[in-house]
Amino acid sequence: MLTLTGGSDGRQALSGACFSRLALQTVAAMTLLGAGMVAVRAQAPAQGEVQAGGATAYPVPAASGFNFQVPVSGPLFSTSEDEETAQLVFPARPDLGSPMIGAEGAGEGQYAWGGRNRRPTYRSNDTHEDGSLKFILYGGMGATMPVSSTAQLLTPNFSVQGGLGPRFSRHFALPVEFDWDQFGFTATTLNNQIAIYDYVFGNNSVEYLLDGNSHIWSFTLEPTLNLHAGEDWGAYIKFGGGFYHKVANFTLPEGPCDFYCATFNLDHYTSNAPGADAGFGLTFGHLYLEARYVYIDNKPRPGIVNTAASLATITSTTTNFYPANSDRTQYVPVTIGFRW
């Protein structure tokens, strides 16, 4: 027990003791504060550690192929009331974008390539695995030119073409094709017919008035092989065959001709026959340019021709005044159009 023995001396001793005790308390408090700061500093992330969503994440070494960053909380977690479940972020693919499993807009187990809101693209049921359509469709117009002996009877005119059918791969298709090829008559053909009709109906009955046209329509099967099938251009060959219907019409005007001359058929002939064709084409995107050679195996039939001996055989029952319509036919159509 401390006993106060004197006036001023006792008070001085008491003041010294209080000052010593206060100094010790101050030193102890500063020591505790410094220790706390050291502990806080020790808990701070070391250089190179990754912060995600306010929490520390420890990356996988650079040699790893995937980035398995597993923070305590943050945008890489999908949370619920009961648990926090980590999601794995796969590395970016330059050819496919940045896939994320379970990304917004994608179904369960589905990849959302290129971002959260982009759905993956799937191959259509209308295409093959090589990207080509499962069908071929085309149509166009152009010019048709008779060749060989047919060029002595007919003159060039226009043609129309259309085709549709299955495509079995990028390189092979099997369309059914419809063609219409229009022709005129050469001067030699018309002059021969004028001579025959004048003999039948009387001199100069159709002089300078006779005209006419011929056309062929056909349905053929056209196997088509692509030699080159690029996006910018392509090349193909085709060959096929089918049914050909050939028509010849000889006409006369119905009356005086002003701006338009109405006509009627004076004589009409048809010939049905099988035929075949072969061709080569180029494509530029969906545009195509094609040339074919067509041969029709028409069967010649007897009839009247412009000779004295033949004209002398005409009777009241004679019907074929243009047997050349049944001659074998050859021509080359050139077509430009669109192809899918």
SULSUL-V499925 format. One record per backbone hydrogen bond with DSSP energy under -0.5 kcal/mol. CO is the residue of the C=O (numbers start at 1). NH is the residue of the N-H. If there is no record, write none. Layout:
# SULSUL-V499925
co=<CO & CO>
nh=<NH & NH>
This chain:
# SULSUL-V499925
co=<3 & 7 & 8 & 9 & 10 & 11 & 12 & 13 & 14 & 15 & 16 & 17 & 18 & 19 & 20 & 21 & 22 & 23 & 24 & 25 & 26 & 27 & 28 & 29 & 30 & 31 & 32 & 33 & 34 & 35 & 36 & 37 & 38 & 39 & 40 & 40 & 41 & 46 & 50 & 52 & 55 & 56 & 57 & 57 & 61 & 66 & 67 & 67 & 68 & 69 & 74 & 76 & 77 & 78 & 83 & 84 & 85 & 88 & 88 & 89 & 92 & 93 & 93 & 97 & 97 & 100 & 100 & 103 & 107 & 110 & 111 & 111 & 112 & 115 & 117 & 124 & 126 & 128 & 132 & 134 & 136 & 137 & 138 & 139 & 140 & 141 & 142 & 143 & 144 & 145 & 147 & 148 & 149 & 150 & 150 & 153 & 155 & 157 & 158 & 159 & 160 & 161 & 162 & 163 & 164 & 165 & 166 & 171 & 172 & 172 & 173 & 174 & 175 & 176 & 177 & 178 & 179 & 180 & 181 & 183 & 184 & 186 & 187 & 188 & 189 & 190 & 191 & 192 & 193 & 194 & 195 & 196 & 197 & 198 & 202 & 206 & 206 & 211 & 212 & 213 & 214 & 215 & 216 & 217 & 218 & 219 & 220 & 220 & 221 & 221 & 222 & 223 & 224 & 224 & 225 & 225 & 228 & 233 & 234 & 235 & 235 & 236 & 237 & 238 & 239 & 240 & 241 & 242 & 243 & 244 & 244 & 245 & 246 & 247 & 248 & 249 & 250 & 250 & 251 & 252 & 256 & 260 & 260 & 262 & 262 & 264 & 264 & 267 & 269 & 271 & 273 & 274 & 275 & 276 & 277 & 278 & 279 & 280 & 281 & 282 & 283 & 284 & 286 & 287 & 288 & 289 & 290 & 291 & 293 & 294 & 295 & 296 & 296 & 298 & 304 & 305 & 307 & 308 & 310 & 311 & 315 & 319 & 320 & 322 & 323 & 324 & 329 & 330 & 331 & 332 & 333 & 334 & 335 & 336 & 337 & 338>
nh=<5 & 11 & 12 & 13 & 14 & 15 & 16 & 17 & 18 & 19 & 20 & 21 & 22 & 23 & 24 & 25 & 26 & 27 & 28 & 29 & 30 & 31 & 32 & 33 & 34 & 35 & 36 & 37 & 38 & 39 & 40 & 41 & 42 & 43 & 43 & 44 & 44 & 49 & 57 & 55 & 52 & 72 & 50 & 59 & 64 & 68 & 69 & 89 & 70 & 71 & 77 & 87 & 79 & 85 & 80 & 86 & 78 & 90 & 101 & 67 & 94 & 96 & 97 & 93 & 99 & 103 & 112 & 106 & 110 & 102 & 113 & 120 & 115 & 118 & 119 & 127 & 134 & 131 & 128 & 167 & 165 & 340 & 163 & 338 & 161 & 336 & 159 & 334 & 157 & 332 & 150 & 151 & 152 & 153 & 154 & 186 & 184 & 144 & 182 & 142 & 180 & 140 & 178 & 138 & 176 & 136 & 174 & 226 & 168 & 169 & 224 & 166 & 222 & 164 & 220 & 162 & 218 & 160 & 216 & 214 & 155 & 190 & 191 & 192 & 193 & 194 & 195 & 196 & 197 & 198 & 199 & 200 & 201 & 202 & 205 & 209 & 210 & 251 & 185 & 249 & 183 & 247 & 181 & 245 & 179 & 243 & 177 & 222 & 223 & 241 & 175 & 239 & 173 & 226 & 227 & 237 & 235 & 230 & 283 & 227 & 228 & 281 & 225 & 279 & 223 & 277 & 221 & 275 & 219 & 246 & 273 & 217 & 271 & 215 & 269 & 213 & 266 & 267 & 211 & 264 & 258 & 258 & 262 & 254 & 255 & 252 & 266 & 250 & 248 & 246 & 244 & 297 & 242 & 295 & 240 & 293 & 238 & 291 & 236 & 289 & 234 & 287 & 339 & 284 & 337 & 282 & 335 & 280 & 278 & 331 & 276 & 298 & 329 & 300 & 323 & 307 & 311 & 312 & 313 & 314 & 318 & 321 & 304 & 325 & 326 & 327 & 296 & 147 & 294 & 145 & 292 & 143 & 290 & 141 & 288 & 139>
